[in-house]
Amino acid sequence: METELLRTFLEVHRMHSFSQAAENLSVTPSAVSARIRQLEGEIGRPVFRRSSQQVTLTPAGERLLRHAQGIVQAWERAQRAAGEDERTQIVVAGVASFWDIFLQDWLNRVYRELPGIAPWVEVSTAARVAEKLIQGDVHLGFLYSPPQHAGLVLREVERMELVLVSTRPGQAPEEALARDYVFVNWGTAFSSQHDRQFPHRPPGAARSNSGRVALGLIQACGGGAYLPLALVRRDLDAGRLYRVEDAPVFELHAYAAWSARGEHAELVERMLGCL
């Protein structure tokens, strides 16, 4: 059995949706359906019940679930072990917006300064990073709100100012949020503060979980967004963007998380020394 079939099965179960699983796996919904049909053909029983409201496991699917995660994890570990050379492979995962802001530069330094480390890099959602950290599939994770888990060490590694910027000068906050505003999802804490500060704002013209995507959108089409000051400083200095002066400033905290008892804990500490 191909492990890709089990990965697809696990993703459909996690999302309770064929279409959402397809989006997360970067394939078409028909490809997901075909994989599940192939899996069911090999097992000889259906693994999902499909309805217009939801997708749920059959009894056979529940039995398969007990083993599928372990099989996929074992295969991933085997792949890493088989591909090992003299360098130590460290799996690093982080939310997309952190790679935009500071993690790419950090990774470049790690790659240059610690030649004994071979990083395996993932860009994922906060929930997925937390899940993989707890399961032990990620050695080092970067998140907004790290999971409170007894086995994990947490460290704040970055504190960034989020400022409201616009392509139009002299705007009041209400104006910047009313027209062509791109809402960037910087995590639960930011969203809560944002809603308290602007309870009556109209819906954003667009949404993204990537600061760089939002920045590119407003640069090309006009509008405003809450973005890290470090990301937009050059555009502000060059007059390509304008800060909305009366708008509140939010703080974004980035945390590193890793297992204190992990086999590569010492190497993780050395990597964090490059921040």
HELIX and SHEET records of a PDB file:
HELIX    1   1 THR A    3  MET A   15  1                                  13    
HELIX    2   2 PHE A   18  LEU A   25  1                                   8    
HELIX    3   3 PRO A   29  ILE A   43  1                                  15    
HELIX    4   4 PRO A   59  ALA A   82  1                                  24    
HELIX    5   5 ALA A   96  PHE A   98  1                                   3    
HELIX    6   6 TRP A   99  LEU A  103  3                                   5    
HELIX    7   7 GLN A  104  GLU A  113  1                                  10    
HELIX    8   8 ALA A  126  GLN A  135  1                                  10    
HELIX    9   9 PRO A  173  ALA A  178  1                                   6    
HELIX   10  10 THR A  188  GLN A  197  1                                  10    
HELIX   11  11 GLY A  211  CYS A  221  1                                  11    
HELIX   12  12 LEU A  229  ALA A  238  1                                  10    
HELIX   13  13 ALA A  265  LEU A  272  1                                   8    
SHEET    1   A 2 PHE A  48  ARG A  50  0                                        
SHEET    2   A 2 VAL A  55  LEU A  57 -1                                        
SHEET    1   B 8 ILE A 117  SER A 124  0                                        
SHEET    2   B 8 THR A  88  VAL A  95  1                                        
SHEET    3   B 8 LEU A 140  LEU A 143  1                                        
SHEET    4   B 8 PHE A 250  SER A 259 -1                                        
SHEET    5   B 8 LEU A 152  SER A 166 -1                                        
SHEET    6   B 8 GLY A 224  PRO A 228 -1                                        
SHEET    7   B 8 TYR A 181  VAL A 184  1                                        
SHEET    8   B 8 ALA A 206  SER A 208  1                                        
SHEET    1   C 6 ILE A 117  SER A 124  0                                        
SHEET    2   C 6 THR A  88  VAL A  95  1                                        
SHEET    3   C 6 LEU A 140  LEU A 143  1                                        
SHEET    4   C 6 PHE A 250  SER A 259 -1                                        
SHEET    5   C 6 LEU A 152  SER A 166 -1                                        
SHEET    6   C 6 TYR A 242  ARG A 243 -1                                        
END                                                                             
